[in-house]
């Protein structure tokens, strides 16, 4: 059986320089993981449309397409073209999992949720001529039995190596597409020895951990970091500022293991909003937390979101002022986006505040809902203003000079793309 895996490209209007570079250096492992559990008698082709055009005359048996919400429109176009040529099409990923009935209009089958349990059954059904319309994940996959991802799919494309040691985040933020999916709120991890064995096979020096919250289980994180000491790798990962501020042993081990940067969702300087969201962040501890991370020689990539119900028109200037105070190294700003399947989407839909279902606009750069205390234009303009002020070279330089982060200033010249 011949199978074609396809990752759609993101719409051109959504491709900021920051997103383009993130795509190149931080790949997904979706199809690499699925390929590793595909029977050996199957022949696999893979097209990442970001880098290679799709051959719609491909002469095979089954087309499998993954899709985030921002990619859904393009994914449906691809699916429709293949179906018009008589090919059987399967859709999966975050968006089809959130809206399976919508996805089914463009596919022969839809995989809902994580696919490790359902993909093998789908292939058996396909070969027997009994393909079902939906394949739903009924239990979280056993992470301890997952094989190493099949990295051969990316031959010829140079990425930093992506590794996933765990899935799930128990915080369950209202806006998060991960924790609001099937079993996405349940933290699950692979065996430490399996992760280390995988890392040892990697030729790349730099690693990007895809774990949505590697600090969700501090004991797991510390055990992993202990075993990574001496591997001579540099890595970046996502962490919770609440944990990082309180667990210096974790910080010490992370630094010794080779961690160079933490991606941290600060989200907002509104404690009221954080409390409503269920985040454990404490605003008046932000500066202390950042300083502790710096003390161990690691950088902080802080992400913020505009558009919460607590945000008023002055949130943009207030955020600019406070970012300089907490002395983070790198910042990014997103517009609150109510992804289908999240609690936020359901609430805003009930309140009749969803402005469009053009999924190509669900990219954190467009306003797709009615904000509570400002107009959509004011939210868009304010976010663009803050990005321009804080993320420019001069804005970054001023922030780092104020924090006396000279070692990071020297890095700007070597890695300017991180500061755009």
Secondary structure, 3 states (H helix, E strand, C coil): CEEEEEECCCCHHHCCHHHHHHHHHCCCCHHHHHHHCCCCCCEEEEEECCCCCCCCCCCCCEEEEECCHHHHHHHHHHHHHHHHCCCEEEEECHHHHHCHHHHHCCCCEEEECCCCCCHHHHHHHHHCCCCCCEEECCCCCCHHHCCCCCHHHHCCCCCCEEECCEECCCCCCCCCCCCCCCCCCCCEECCHHHHHHHHHHCCCCEEEECCCCCCCCHHHHHHHHHHHCCCCCEEEEEECHHHHHHCHHHHHHHHHHCEEEEEEEEECCCHHHHHHHCCCCCHHHHHHHHHHHHHCCCEEEEEEEECCCCCCCCHHHHHHHHHHHHCCCEEEEEECCCCCCCHHHHHHHHCCCECCCCHHHCCCCCCCECCCCCCHHHHHHHHHHHHHHHHCHHHHHHHHHHHCCHHHHHHHHHCHHHHC
